[in-house]
Amino acid sequence: MKEILSIVKIGGNVIENADELDQFLLNFSQLEGPKILVHGGGKLATKLASRLGIESQLANGRRITDAKSLEIITMVYGGLSNKNIVAKLQALDTNALGLSGADGNAIQAHKRPVKNIDFGFVGDIDGINSKLLDTLLQAGITPVFCAISHDGKGQLLNTNADTIASEIAIGMSSIYDTTLYYCFEKKGVLMDVEDGESVIQYINTKTYSDLLEKEVIADGMLPKMENCFHALQNNVGKVCIGDISMLQPNAKLFTTLTL
């Protein structure tokens, strides 16, 4: 029987709130068994870019990453956000190691081809170095990934953190029984976006199709759900979506997705 591995992705709104972040990291540190953390930091990057007079560009809700934006993202994601999280986890007796996809060739990607929009230095993932991650986990080290990959030719690439978490869960599923957690500011997938308590607790493929048809799931939740079902269709055992309380042993109100 495979050991359970928890892969947790933390959203930018949690990172922005110091108290929420501290509580999340406490909950994460208390998760039993091996675990991997993935984080973004888009709002912080946008703020720093603004302070430096660099305008952030978005298309279809996704960041366009030019050379200057990539510098900001690398500083914020790979530096400030990542090392702050790692230091806080060390204080909680979780031996964390901050990584980008370039470190140890952990996440290799290619620059997104230009179709209707040129997203710039944005990466689509080709593969995960599962052997490296397993070596770290077996040594009692908790990898903490920022949302940066590389192309194997010296180029860093801004890469969606939800997708990184999904691809890590898929890549590690041959070694572990993987559970993927998307932790953000809502309590789960909501039936009514105006009602924060209207959590849909269980979603399978059929339910998902019905919710799409009724347009209950729309806008920013769509790409997240696509990542969820992509993971489930590629040997990930379970995906959960909820707020920071989801990681507590007695948590009840969050969304669980299965095939």
N, C-alpha and C positions, 0 to 999 in steps of 0.2 A: 504493500500500500504506500502510495506517494505521500511525502510530507506536504503539509499545507503551506503555501507561500502567499503572503498578502502583499499586493501592489496597491499603493494608495496615491491618488493624485489630489493635490490640494489646489483650490482655486485662488485667484488673485484677491478676491474680497476678504478672504480669511487672512492672507499674508498682510494685507493693509491694516488690519485691526490687531494691535499688539496683544490685547487680552484674549481675543479669539485664537490667535496664533499660539500663544502659550498654552491654552487649554487643549487645542488640537494636538500639539506636540506631546503633551502629557498623555493624552489618550493613545496617540500613536506609539509612544515609547512603551506603553503597557500592553500592546498587542502581543500575544504569545506567538512564539515561533519566528522563523525568518521573515523579513519584510523589506520592502523597497519603497522609497518615497520619490514622487515626481512632482515638481512644482513649476509654475510659470512665473509671472511677475510683470505682466503687461502694463498694468496701471502705473506701477512704479517707474517703468521704463518711459512711459508717456510723460510723466511728470518731469523726469530728469531731462528728457529731450526738450520739453518746453522751456525749462530753465536755461538750457544751452542754446535756445533759439532755433531748434531743429523741429520742423513740423512733422507730426506723425500722420501718415497717410493710410487710409483704410479702403478696402474694396470688398463688397459683399460681407462686411463685418470682420474681414481678415486683414491683418497688418501687411502693408507693402514694405519690404525690408530693403532699403538702399544701403550703400556702403556706410554712411554716417549712422543710420539707424542700427545697423549690425554692430557697430562699435558700442553704442549705448546699451543694446540688448546684452552683449557679452559682458559689459561692466556690471550691469544690474543683475541679470540672471545668474551668470557664472561667478560673479563676485559678491556684491552686497547681499542679495537675497539668499543665495546658496550658503555662503559662509556663516551668515547670521543663524540660519536654520541648523546647520551642523553644530555650531557652538552651543546652541540651546539644547540640542539632543545630547551632546556630551555631558551637559549639566544634569541631564536626566538619566545618566548611566547607560545611554544607548551609544555604542561606539560607531558613529556615523562617518562616512567618507563622501565628500562632495565631488560630484563628477559632471562633466559634460559628455556628450557622445564621442568626442575625440579622445577622451582619456581611456587608455587601454583598448582603443578601437571598439568602444562599447556599443555605439549606435552609428552605423554607416548609412548614408542617405545620398540622394542625388538632388541637384537643383531642379525645382519644379519647372517643367517645360512651359514655354509661353504659348498660351492658347488665346483666349480673348483678353486676358489681363496678364501683365508681367509682374509677378509678385516679388521679383528681385531675389535676394539671397534667402529663399525659403526652401526647406528640404522636405522631400518625401522619402520615407524610410525604406531602405533595402533589406536591412537585417540587424539582428541583435546578437551581441557576443555572449551567448548564454553560458559558455564555459567560464569566461571571466567572472560573470555575476555569480555563478555557482561557487567558484573558488572563494570569492569574497564572503558570501553567505556562510559557507562552511567554516570560514575563519572567524565567524561571529561579528562580521562587519555589516552594517546597514548602509547600502548605497543610497545616496540622495542626488537625484538627477535634476539638473536644470533643463530648460527647453531648448537645448542647442545640440545639434548633431554635426557631422562632418562628411565630406565627400571622398575621403581617402587620398585627395590630391592637394591637401593643405588649405582647403576652404571650409570655414565654419558656416553653418546654416541654421537659421531660425526655424524651429520645428514645433508644431502644435503639441502642447503638453498632454492633452487628452489622447492624442494619437501615440505619443511616446509611451504612455502608461499602457495603452491597449496592446501595442506591439511588444513591449516587455513581457506582459502577461502571456501573450501568445508564444513568444520565444522561449519562455521558461516552462511552458506547459508540458514539454517532453520530459522534464526532470521533476517537476513539482505539480501538485494539485493546486492550481492558481485561482485565487479570488481577487477580483479587481474592484476597488472602491473609488468612486468619484465623490470627493468631499467638497461641497461648496456651501453657499449661504442659505439655500433652501432646504426644507426637511425631506425633499424627495421630488419625484415627478408629480406635478400637481394637476388635478382634474380641472381646477379653476385657478388661474394665475393670480387672481385677486384674493384668494383664500389660502393663506400659507399652511393651513391645517388639512387641506383637501388632498392628502398624499395618496397616490395609487400605490398600494403596498406590493402588489405582484403584477409583473408584466411578462408575458411570454410572446412568442412570435405572432400568434393570432391576435392577442390583445393589442399588441403594437400596431398591427395592420389596421385594426378597428380605430385606434386612437389617431392614427395618421389620417384616416378617411374622414373622421369627425373634426380634424384640425385642432385636436386637444394638444397634440405635440406639434410645435411650430417654432419658427425663429431660431434663437440661440440654442434651444434644446435639441434641434434636429441633428446637427453634426455630432453632438455628444451621444445621442441614441444610436447613430450610425456606427460610432466607435464601439459602443456596448455590444451591439449585435454582431459586428465584425469579429470581436473577441470571442463571443459565445460560439460562433460558427467555426472557430479555429481552435477548439479544444480548451478554452478557458471555462472553468467549472461554473462560476457564478459571478455576476456583476451587481454591485450595490451602489445606489445613489442617495445621498443625504447630507445633512449638516454634520458638524463636528461630533455631535453626540452619537452618531451612527457607530463609531468605533468602540463605544463602551459596551461591556458584556451584557448589560440589561436593556440595551437599546431596542425599542419596538417600532418607532415611527420612522421608516425610511422605505425606499423602493428597492425590491429585489428583482433582478431580471434573469430569466432562464430561457432556454429554447422550448 
